[in-house]
């Protein structure tokens, strides 16, 4: 059975996308303890942002602008996987801006 050039290109794109998603999931920060006062401050700052969403379990803020993230001492990832904390076989290829705090 011979695959068409179009089918081969689609398979290559799927493989590259899968490798990218897997690599992004491996780059999740470890769960470290942050002072509870600092967590409350970061959560408040996160929720002030347009569509900011605080992920308590991971000390992350989704949708925080890069400048704000860096000003608060976070590590900015403009293209985190939306499935980075889920054990899934496949995930939508979509970038989720995330600010992580250690």
LINRAQUI-V824761 format. One record per residue. N is the residue number from 1. RES is the residue in one letter. NEAR is the number of other ideal C-beta (glycine too) atoms within 12 Angstrom. Layout:
BEGIN
N;RES;NEAR  N;RES;NEAR
END
This chain:
BEGIN
1;X;4  2;X;6  3;X;11  4;X;10  5;X;10  6;X;10  7;X;13  8;X;13  9;X;13  10;X;14  11;X;15  12;X;15  13;X;15  14;X;16  15;X;14  16;X;15  17;X;20  18;X;22  19;X;16  20;X;22  21;X;29  22;X;21  23;X;16  24;X;26  25;X;25  26;X;14  27;X;19  28;X;26  29;X;24  30;X;12  31;X;16  32;X;14  33;X;11  34;X;23  35;X;13  36;X;12  37;X;10  38;X;19  39;X;25  40;X;16  41;X;20  42;X;34  43;X;26  44;X;17  45;X;24  46;X;34  47;X;20  48;X;19  49;X;26  50;X;14  51;X;15  52;X;25  53;X;22  54;X;29  55;X;29  56;X;19  57;X;14  58;X;29  59;X;34  60;X;35  61;X;40  62;X;32  63;X;28  64;X;38  65;X;24  66;X;20  67;X;12  68;X;22  69;X;29  70;X;17  71;X;14  72;X;30  73;X;19  74;X;32  75;X;23  76;X;26  77;X;29  78;X;18  79;X;19  80;X;35  81;X;31  82;X;24  83;X;23  84;X;30  85;X;25  86;X;15  87;X;10  88;X;15  89;X;10  90;X;15  91;X;23  92;X;14  93;X;20  94;X;16  95;X;20  96;X;30  97;X;30  98;X;37  99;X;38  100;X;35  101;X;33  102;X;21
END
